[in-house]
Amino acid sequence: MELGLFSFAEVPPDGTDTTRLRDLLDEIALADQVGLDVFGVGEHHRADYAASAPAVVLAAAAARTERIRLTSAVTVLSSDDPVRVFQDFATLDLLSGGRAEVLVGRGSFTESFPLFGYDLGDYDTLFTEKLDLLLALRSSEVVTWSGRHRAPLRAQAVYPRPIQDPLPVWVAVGGTLQSVVRAGRLGLPLALAIIGGQPSRFAPLIDVYREAGAEAGHDPSALKVSINGHGFLADTAEAAAEAAVGPFMETMGRIGRERGWPPPSRARFEAEIAPDGALVLGSPQEVIDKILYQHELFGHDRHLLQLTVGPIPHADVLRAIELFGTEVAPVVRREVAARATVA
């Protein structure tokens, strides 16, 4: 199994975009040094997040890393131009020596739609059409294509071309059945975001994804699954909770007020960190146990944690990354490999 992290570059109330992005590059460099497999950077267009251009951040990270794969988490494809997305990540692939990936989704926030002149009423059709174009761009140097939401391409060559052929494109979903089926039918790897509740309720979606892929004739080995969720770890469970609970409650409460969710509570937090809850938080052993529990549910290929659900002191984040890479990842990889041998 691949283990990694992702971040939205959350800006602390007393910080700046400059300091947060510098800290983020330190976090990515450390993740590479401790042997983690993947680091993702999200795209948001809000004052509380510093990364609106993931490819730019990841290009800076490419210069400071050697092995770790670098991905968006996510690229809001519905409000972006697929040609530019392909060019950005092909360039990142060249700069990183073939380590770039694109994780595309429709976005969990909507600020980018009016910002770039798109109608939220076209939320799904925009994504469907633009994903079709992105896949055409990665499969052929010269593209002829037409759609409703973008000017057509007529035998247009698109450069540069990436090292990886094809450039990896993952589809991010939040639990919508239609999105899961679409990823399976296209034979694209799936990244499922689980940000609350019991992960077991998502297991049927992974079954549907694999069934859709098999029915479309795709090789089962190509139908990769990533589980992406919130988490934090420290030397002890108490220290992990102390560092994460305040930022987690404040951030989820603020977002909840925007979306009409009920306010978070300490009881809800305790339920989320229980063995069958979604929040992967605790000591290294507790994090190991929870990832392996979720692997029993999903049989997934990749697990990514968002450590900073709200701003957390940089020193605590660096310690969490160190523990994740040196104590959690080796045990999880060894146990998953052993399960595969038995199977």
Stockholm file with secondary structure:
# STOCKHOLM 1.0

chainA/1-343         MELGLFSFAEVPPDGTDTTRLRDLLDEIALADQVGLDVFGVGEHHRADYAASAPAVVLAAAAARTERIRLTSAVTVLSSDDPVRVFQDFATLDLLSGGRAEVLVGRGSFTESFPLFGYDLGDYDTLFTEKLDLLLALRSSEVVTWSGRHRAPLRAQAVYPRPIQDPLPVWVAVGGTLQSVVRAGRLGLPLALAIIGGQPSRFAPLIDVYREAGAEAGHDPSALKVSINGHGFLADTAEAAAEAAVGPFMETMGRIGRERGWPPPSRARFEAEIAPDGALVLGSPQEVIDKILYQHELFGHDRHLLQLTVGPIPHADVLRAIELFGTEVAPVVRREVAARATVA
#=GR chainA/1-343 SS CEEEEEECCBCCTTCCHHHHHHHHHHHHHHHHHTTCCEEEECCCCSTTBSCSCHHHHHHHHHTTCSSCEEEESCEEGGGSCHHHHHHHHHHHHHHHTSCEEEEEECCSSCTHHHHTTCCGGGHHHHHHHHHHHHHHHHHCSEEEECCSSSCCEEEEECCCCCSSSSCCEEEEESSCHHHHHHHHHHTCCEEEEECSSCGGGGHHHHHHHHHHHHHTTCCGGGCCEEEEEEEEECSSHHHHHHHHHHHHHHHHHHHHHHHTCCCCCHHHHHHHTSTTSSCEEESHHHHHHHHHHHHHHHCCSEEEEECCSSCCCHHHHHHHHHHIIIIIHHHHHHHHHHHHHHC
#=GC SS_cons         CEEEEEECCBCCTTCCHHHHHHHHHHHHHHHHHTTCCEEEECCCCSTTBSCSCHHHHHHHHHTTCSSCEEEESCEEGGGSCHHHHHHHHHHHHHHHTSCEEEEEECCSSCTHHHHTTCCGGGHHHHHHHHHHHHHHHHHCSEEEECCSSSCCEEEEECCCCCSSSSCCEEEEESSCHHHHHHHHHHTCCEEEEECSSCGGGGHHHHHHHHHHHHHTTCCGGGCCEEEEEEEEECSSHHHHHHHHHHHHHHHHHHHHHHHTCCCCCHHHHHHHTSTTSSCEEESHHHHHHHHHHHHHHHCCSEEEEECCSSCCCHHHHHHHHHHIIIIIHHHHHHHHHHHHHHC
//
